[in-house]
Amino acid sequence: MDQTAKLKARYAQAIEDGRKISVFTSMPEWQWYIENAIKPTVNEYTDRILTGQIQSNKEDWMVRGMIAGMKLVIETTEGFIRTGEDAKKKAKDYQKFLDEGDFNGPR
């Protein structure tokens, strides 16, 4: 497989992944889960840490790990969507480059 086909396939996969995640995260069930389960739990745990309600270092580490994990759920989905949008733009620019046929580079 030549480089052009590999690059196009990589962009197509990133676009498709972004599209799938975007559809999934726009579902009312997902929005409810984020707004009513994840975010309030992160806020509660953060408040517990900041107000000194954590009794031990071990519990502090566990709570911080849970916060990081829950934030990762939100940030990862947003990252897939951003990557898909970037791939779509790059694929369009690459196709324009190929259509122009100027492979000698900028002058």
Backbone bond lengths (Angstrom), bond angles and torsions (degrees), N, CA, C in turn:
res aa  C-N    CA-C-N  psi(-1)  N-CA   C-N-CA  omega(-1)  CA-C   N-CA-C  phi
1 M - - - 1.450 - - 1.532 107.81 -
2 D 1.310 116.65 131.37 1.466 118.91 -178.10 1.528 110.73 -79.29
3 Q 1.325 115.28 169.07 1.460 121.96 -175.89 1.526 112.73 -60.48
4 T 1.330 116.84 -38.25 1.469 120.39 -179.32 1.518 110.44 -62.57
5 A 1.311 116.60 -45.29 1.470 120.78 179.86 1.522 111.17 -65.64
6 K 1.333 117.03 -39.82 1.467 120.48 178.49 1.528 110.79 -63.12
7 L 1.324 116.30 -43.99 1.456 120.67 -179.57 1.522 111.08 -65.22
8 K 1.323 116.54 -43.46 1.466 120.57 177.84 1.530 110.79 -61.91
9 A 1.333 117.10 -41.77 1.466 120.93 179.15 1.526 111.46 -64.41
10 R 1.329 116.29 -40.19 1.465 120.16 178.77 1.520 110.98 -64.62
11 Y 1.345 116.86 -44.02 1.465 120.46 177.25 1.528 110.66 -63.00
12 A 1.331 116.64 -43.35 1.471 120.52 -179.40 1.524 110.88 -61.33
13 Q 1.321 117.49 -40.86 1.465 121.06 179.59 1.532 110.84 -66.11
14 A 1.323 117.29 -43.54 1.465 120.79 179.20 1.531 110.94 -64.37
15 I 1.322 116.49 -39.96 1.466 120.63 178.32 1.523 109.88 -63.93
16 E 1.326 117.14 -45.60 1.466 121.25 -179.76 1.529 111.40 -64.19
17 D 1.333 117.59 -43.44 1.463 120.72 177.71 1.526 110.84 -60.54
18 G 1.316 116.34 -45.30 1.462 120.67 178.60 1.512 111.93 -61.17
19 R 1.325 116.48 -41.10 1.461 121.58 179.59 1.533 110.80 -64.48
20 K 1.324 116.66 -44.39 1.466 120.55 179.93 1.528 111.37 -62.49
21 I 1.315 116.22 -45.66 1.468 120.00 179.96 1.519 110.25 -65.74
22 S 1.320 116.76 -39.07 1.461 120.41 178.55 1.520 111.42 -61.03
23 V 1.325 116.28 -43.37 1.470 120.08 178.12 1.527 109.80 -64.18
24 F 1.310 117.00 -45.08 1.463 121.13 -179.12 1.530 111.58 -62.20
25 T 1.328 116.98 -45.56 1.463 119.72 -176.42 1.524 113.17 -76.00
26 S 1.327 117.66 -11.80 1.463 118.97 177.15 1.531 111.80 -88.98
27 M 1.325 116.63 -4.13 1.464 120.39 179.28 1.531 109.89 -69.24
28 P 1.337 117.23 141.52 1.468 120.21 179.89 1.534 113.25 -57.52
29 E 1.328 116.51 -34.35 1.463 119.83 179.88 1.522 111.11 -63.63
30 W 1.324 116.44 -41.85 1.468 120.75 179.19 1.523 109.94 -66.30
31 Q 1.323 116.27 -45.64 1.464 120.31 179.63 1.536 110.43 -60.06
32 W 1.324 116.43 -41.78 1.462 120.08 178.07 1.522 109.92 -61.77
33 Y 1.327 117.15 -45.65 1.459 121.83 -178.66 1.525 111.25 -60.00
34 I 1.306 116.47 -44.81 1.466 120.25 -179.88 1.525 110.69 -65.29
35 E 1.332 116.61 -49.18 1.461 121.29 -174.96 1.528 113.62 -73.11
36 N 1.327 117.75 -31.56 1.464 120.39 -174.04 1.516 115.32 -107.85
37 A 1.311 117.49 -11.23 1.466 119.76 179.47 1.527 112.04 -121.52
38 I 1.312 116.98 -57.65 1.471 120.20 -173.55 1.534 111.85 -69.05
39 K 1.312 117.41 -58.44 1.479 120.13 -175.12 1.527 112.92 -60.89
40 P 1.340 119.68 -45.11 1.471 117.86 177.70 1.532 113.11 -62.77
41 T 1.321 116.92 -35.63 1.463 119.92 178.96 1.519 110.51 -67.55
42 V 1.327 116.95 -42.87 1.469 120.45 177.46 1.530 109.19 -60.59
43 N 1.326 117.06 -45.28 1.467 120.78 -179.84 1.530 111.45 -62.51
44 E 1.330 116.52 -42.74 1.464 120.38 179.67 1.529 111.06 -62.86
45 Y 1.318 116.68 -47.73 1.463 120.47 -179.87 1.530 111.55 -64.18
46 T 1.312 116.21 -39.59 1.470 119.66 178.06 1.520 110.34 -63.19
47 D 1.323 117.10 -43.94 1.462 120.75 177.58 1.524 111.60 -60.91
48 R 1.337 116.77 -40.18 1.466 120.48 178.27 1.522 111.35 -61.07
49 I 1.323 115.92 -40.77 1.471 119.41 179.26 1.525 110.24 -67.91
50 L 1.329 116.22 -47.03 1.471 120.44 -175.01 1.527 113.40 -69.60
51 T 1.324 117.81 -26.15 1.473 120.09 -179.30 1.519 112.47 -96.41
52 G 1.321 117.40 5.04 1.456 121.32 175.14 1.519 114.37 74.67
53 Q 1.323 118.50 26.03 1.459 121.65 -179.51 1.524 112.98 -82.44
54 I 1.306 116.99 -8.16 1.464 121.08 179.96 1.526 108.22 -79.64
55 Q 1.335 116.27 129.50 1.464 121.17 -172.19 1.527 114.53 -86.01
56 S 1.334 117.76 -27.33 1.464 119.26 -175.18 1.526 110.70 -140.46
57 N 1.316 115.00 162.45 1.460 120.04 176.43 1.523 111.17 -62.81
58 K 1.338 115.74 -38.35 1.458 119.93 -179.57 1.530 110.15 -62.28
59 E 1.323 117.60 -45.88 1.462 120.88 178.74 1.522 110.45 -64.67
60 D 1.327 117.23 -38.85 1.464 121.84 178.01 1.524 110.63 -60.06
61 W 1.318 117.36 -46.17 1.467 121.33 179.31 1.524 110.74 -62.90
62 M 1.335 116.05 -41.40 1.462 119.72 -179.43 1.531 110.90 -64.73
63 V 1.311 116.37 -44.76 1.467 119.97 -179.44 1.522 110.32 -65.14
64 R 1.318 117.19 -42.65 1.473 120.19 177.69 1.534 110.83 -61.85
65 G 1.319 117.31 -39.00 1.465 121.30 177.02 1.518 111.93 -64.22
66 M 1.329 115.96 -40.37 1.472 119.34 178.61 1.520 110.69 -66.67
67 I 1.325 116.83 -39.30 1.468 120.39 176.90 1.522 109.87 -61.14
68 A 1.326 116.15 -47.21 1.468 120.31 -179.92 1.519 111.09 -60.41
69 G 1.326 117.13 -42.26 1.466 121.08 179.49 1.518 112.42 -63.78
70 M 1.326 116.34 -43.20 1.470 119.55 -179.81 1.529 111.46 -68.15
71 K 1.334 116.58 -38.57 1.464 119.20 176.46 1.523 110.63 -65.28
72 L 1.317 116.25 -34.61 1.460 121.14 179.06 1.526 111.35 -62.67
73 V 1.318 117.17 -35.18 1.466 121.07 177.31 1.527 109.56 -58.91
74 I 1.312 116.80 -45.44 1.467 121.47 -178.60 1.523 110.63 -71.67
75 E 1.318 116.76 -48.53 1.467 121.08 -174.87 1.520 112.64 -67.66
76 T 1.323 117.74 -34.61 1.460 120.51 -179.42 1.516 111.00 -66.37
77 T 1.322 116.89 -43.29 1.466 118.86 179.27 1.519 110.34 -64.43
78 E 1.321 116.86 -40.75 1.470 119.99 177.48 1.526 110.53 -63.69
79 G 1.329 116.76 -36.81 1.460 120.98 179.08 1.526 112.65 -64.89
80 F 1.331 116.93 -42.14 1.462 120.07 176.65 1.527 111.21 -60.79
81 I 1.315 116.21 -41.28 1.470 120.13 -179.83 1.520 110.06 -65.10
82 R 1.339 117.03 -45.70 1.476 120.80 178.58 1.522 111.33 -62.02
83 T 1.325 117.06 -42.45 1.463 121.01 179.40 1.523 110.65 -61.87
84 G 1.327 116.78 -41.13 1.466 120.82 177.82 1.517 111.90 -63.09
85 E 1.331 116.49 -42.32 1.462 120.24 178.75 1.530 111.21 -65.60
86 D 1.331 116.32 -41.58 1.473 120.15 177.31 1.519 111.18 -63.77
87 A 1.333 116.86 -42.05 1.468 120.88 179.75 1.523 110.83 -63.60
88 K 1.310 116.55 -37.54 1.465 120.22 178.59 1.527 110.44 -62.51
89 K 1.331 116.16 -44.10 1.469 120.24 178.81 1.527 110.53 -65.79
90 K 1.326 116.91 -45.02 1.465 120.63 -179.65 1.528 111.18 -63.75
91 A 1.333 117.11 -39.90 1.462 120.53 179.13 1.522 110.46 -63.24
92 K 1.315 116.06 -40.51 1.461 120.66 178.73 1.529 110.49 -64.83
93 D 1.331 117.19 -44.61 1.461 121.34 178.09 1.528 111.29 -63.77
94 Y 1.332 116.60 -40.66 1.456 120.91 -179.93 1.529 110.98 -65.45
95 Q 1.329 115.55 -41.88 1.463 119.43 178.45 1.528 110.42 -63.91
96 K 1.315 116.80 -38.82 1.469 120.77 177.25 1.526 109.66 -62.30
97 F 1.323 116.39 -42.69 1.457 121.55 177.76 1.525 110.68 -59.91
98 L 1.332 116.63 -45.07 1.467 120.69 179.83 1.521 111.59 -66.36
99 D 1.328 116.92 -39.11 1.459 121.06 -179.81 1.514 112.06 -65.80
100 E 1.339 116.34 -34.97 1.472 119.64 179.54 1.512 110.93 -71.60
101 G 1.313 117.12 -27.79 1.455 121.64 174.16 1.524 115.02 71.96
102 D 1.313 118.63 14.54 1.458 121.28 179.06 1.530 108.73 -92.43
103 F 1.343 116.12 89.59 1.452 120.61 -175.91 1.516 112.74 -94.23
104 N 1.309 116.97 9.51 1.474 119.79 179.91 1.510 112.18 -88.46
105 G 1.323 116.90 -1.98 1.455 120.11 177.27 1.521 111.51 87.38
106 P 1.321 115.60 177.61 1.460 120.01 -178.53 1.523 111.32 -68.46
107 R 1.304 115.66 152.15 1.457 121.15 180.00 1.505 111.15 -107.13
